[in-house]
Amino acid sequence: MGIVKKYFIKKYYFDIVERDDGFSIVNTHRKNITDRDGIEEVIFNCKTFEEAERYIDKLKKGNYNL
């Protein structure tokens, strides 16, 4: 269990974290932003790593509002 993969997308950092029952995507911190709202927040839960990677691909396309 733990961090499987890390991503930096625009000004946000995301981790794919393995859990007992699947994977979570966690917004770990923001670059150069003092507002800490939403940090270390689980933004997506899924059963497979492939689902997590598909969600990260959506985030890379800008489909998020954090």
N, C-alpha and C positions, 0 to 999 in steps of 0.2 A: 504494500500500500504506500501511497505517496505520489509525488509529482512524476508524471510520465513524460510530459513535454511542455516547454514554455514557448510563448509567442509574444512578440511586441507588434501591436497593430496600431498605427498612427500614434497616439499619445498614451495608449493603454497597454498594460501587461496582463496577459492571461496565462493561466496554467491549466493543463488537463491533469486532473488528480484522480488516481485510481482509488475506489472505495470497495468495501466488501460486496456491494450489490451493483456495481457498475462504475461509471465515471462521472465526474463533475467538472464543469469549467468554472474557474474562479477568477474574478477580476482582482488581481493582487495589488497593484498600485498604479498610479499615474505619473507620467514623467513631467516634471516642472510645474506641477499644479498643487497649490496649497490646500484646496478643497478636498477633504478626505472622505466625503460621503460616498457610500457604495463600495468602499475598498474592502477587500477580502470577502466579498459577497459572492455566493454561489449564484451564477446567472443561468446555468443550464445543467440538468441531470439527464443521463442516458444510460443505457445498458451496455453498449459496445463502444470500443475505441473509434470505430469507423463513424458512428453517429457523432461522436465528439469532434472528429476531424471535419465532418461535413458542416457542423455548426461553426467551427473556426473559419471555414471557407466563407460562410455567410458574413461573419464578422469582418473578414478581410475586404469584402465588397462594400462595407459600410452599413450593413443592415443591423445597426445597434443604436441604442439611445441610453447611454449611461450617465 
